[in-house]
Amino acid sequence: MDSLISDTNGLTITKDLKLRPMKCEAYTLSNSDSSVTYSQGMTCVVAACSGPMECKLQHMNGENAYVECIYRPKAGVATIHHKLFEGIIKDTVIATFYTNKLCRAKFSVQVQEVEDRSGLFACALNAVSLAMLMNGASMRYVFTAVHCILDAKQRLILDPDLTESKNKLATFTFAFENVQRKIVTVYANGSYTRAQFNDAELLCRAASFEVLDYFRAFITPLYNVIRKNVGVVALDYRSSEEDDAKAENVSKNEKD
């Protein structure tokens, strides 16, 4: 593992934090309220969010919204491993989403695996987070996920590719929220010590800032366009009100 240094906040970070290139395309699906195609390196996932929408009677809850999560593998029928991912993603969405504000409604999240070249679960979580942002859902915070592995030489490798992941002893995926930087979701698999788990958490926490910066760079131009269009609509609305008021004044003057 790279040598460690301590920053001014007391967190331990590495000198060299390199993630695979991140790419994202918005509104790639036409039948959902929001959708993104998100990739890290060669790993690619499509995530879609729809809602709030009408909920079936058997799923209706008078206190909270019903959250549906569907994970589809690249090919074939979903296995227990995919169902595990589906359950963790659903729990993460419920923890993030203000379900009590949309009682008796349904919120649907769907994830389609396109290509798995290591770090699939972190890629899926990031895609869902972006899709929820594009949907405009009421969120407590934005979550970002980072993946790392423990290799055969007892080294922690951040966001490895498929070649680096072949001789892994353990995998770690952490999702952090952007408000207090607390852990939202953890998925760890393999053989590791408590110290190695803590080092992996510190490494992924430091790298999550880079993912959050990418989210901000991707979302900001889109929100600027929306804000501009909303401003134009509001201006047109005010102009129509002024025209109506002028027309009423003219008609009153003519009657007088």
N, C-alpha and C positions, 0 to 999 in steps of 0.2 A: 504494500500500500504506500501511497505517497506520504512524505513527511507531513506532520500535522503542525499547525500553528493556531494560536488563540486570537480571536478578534476582540474588539473593545467591548462587545456585549457578553463576553465570556463563553461564546460558542466556539467549538473546535471545528475548523474547516480545513480543507486541503488547499494546497497552493494551486493545483491545476484541476479545475472542474470542467470537464468537457462532456457535453451531451451530443448525441447524434442530431443531425439537422432536423428541425421541426418544420412541417408544412401543413397548411390547413386551407380548405376550400369551403365556403359557406353556401347553404341552401342548394345542396346537390340533389336533394329529393323533392319531388313536387307534391307528394301527398301527405306531408307532415308540416306542422307549424314551423319547425326549425330543424335543420340538419347540417352536419359537418362531415367532411372527409378529412381525417387527421392522420398524419403519419410521423413517425420518428425513425429516421433511417429508412430501412426497407419494410418495417412493420407498419401496417396500415389498417385503420378501422373506420367504419361509417357509423355514426350515432345520430339518432333522430329523437326529438321530443315533441309531444303533442299534448295539448291541454291548456287550461282545464276544459273538460268535455263532460257530456252526460255519462253518469255511472249506472251500471246495472243494479237492480234492486238487491241482489245477493252480496254485492260488494259495497253497498252504500253505508256510509258511516256518518252519524250526525255530528261528530266532533272533529273528524279529520278527513282529509282527502284520501282516496284510494290510489296508491302508487303501483303501477304495473311495470315490470321490467322483463324484457325478453332478450336473451342473448342467443344469437345464431352463429354456429361455426361456419368455417369456410366451405365445408362439404360434409355431407352425411347428417346423421341425427345427433343432437346434443347429448353429450355424455355426462357422467357425474361431475367430471372436472369442469365442464362448461356450466352446469347448474350451480356449482360452487361459486364461480365468477358471477353468475347472474344474481345469486343471493347477496353477495358482498356489495355489488353495485347498487342493488335495491336498498340495502341498509344505509349505504352512503348517501343516496339521494334523499331518503327519508330524514336522515340526520341534518341534511343541508337545507331541505325545502320546508317552508312554512306551511305544513299540511293543515294546520288549524284554521288558516284563513280561507280555505276552499273546501269546507265540509260538504259532503254529499256530491263531490265532483271526482273526476278521474284524471290522473296525470300519467301519461304513458312514456316510457323510455325504451328504445329499441337499439340494440348494438349488433352490427354485422361485422364479423371478422373477414377481412380481405386478405391479409398476408401476415404470417407470424414469423418474424425473424428476430426473436428475443424481445422481451419487455412488452409482451402483448397486453398484460393486465394493466400496467401503468398507462399504456397508450389508450386503452379503452376508457379508463377513468378520466383521462384528460379530454378525450373526445366528448364524453357525457357532460363534463363540466362546461365545455364550450357550447355544446348544444343547449344546455339550460340557460346559459347567458344569452344566446341568440333568441331563445323562447321568451325571455323577459319574465321568467318565473321569480316569485318572491323567495330569495335565498338569504339565509343567515350569513353566508360567506361563500367565497369561491375556493374550491379545492384544487390542488395541483398534485400530481403523482410522479414519483421518481422510482426507478428500478436499479438495483445493483446486485452483484453476485459475489460469492466467496469462491475463489478458484482453488485448484489443487495445491497451490503454493501458499495457501492461507492469506491471499491478498484480496482486498475488496476492489472490484472493478465497477465503475459507475457506467450505467447504461451501455452494457456490452452488446456487440453484434453477435450473430449466430456462431461464428467461429470461436469467439472468446467464451461463449456459453457452453461449449461442448464438454469441458472438464470441470464443471461447477460442482461444488459441494453443497451449496445452499443458495437460495434466491431470496431477495427481500424487495418488497414493494411497499412504500410509504406514501400516504396521501396527507397533505398538510393544508389547513385552512389559512386564509390570507389575513385574518384579523389579529389573532394572538399567536399565530404560528403553531397551534396545537395539532397533534396527530388526530386525524379523522378516521383513517383506515390503515390497517397493517395486515400484510399477507406475507408470511415467511414459511419456507419449505426447505428441509434438508437438515444437515448436521452442523451446528455452530454453538459457540459459547455465548454467555451473556455479554462478555466484553466485546465480542465480534458483532453481536446484535446492536449494542450501543454505538459502536463505531459506524456501522451501516446506517443507523438512524441519523447520526450527525452528518455523515456524508450526503445522504439524500436530502436532509433539511437544507443544507447549504446550496445544493443544486436546484432545489425547488424555486429559489428566487429567479433563476434563469428561465424556468418554465413560466412563472408568473409574468415576467417581463415580456415574454413572447405573447402571452394572452393579451396583455395590455396593448402591445403594438398591433395585434390583429384586430381587437375589438374597437379601439379608439376611432379609426377612420370610419367604421360602419356606423357607430353612434353619432359621429359628426354629421354624416349624411342624413341620418334619421332626424337629428335635432334641427338641421337646416330645413328639411322638408316640413317638419312640424311647425317651424317658425313661419314658413311661407304660407302654410294653411291657416295659421292663426292670423297672420297679416291679412290674408284674403277675407277671412271671416270678419275681422274688424272693419275692413273696407266696405264689405257688404252692409254691415250695420250702419256705418256712416252714410252710405248712399240711401238706405231706407229712411234714416232720420232726415236727410236733406229733402227727400221726396215728400215726406209728411209735412215738413215746414212749407214747402212750395205749395202743396195742396191747401194748407190752412190759409196761406197768404192770398191764394186765388179766391177762396171762399169769402175772405174778409173784403 
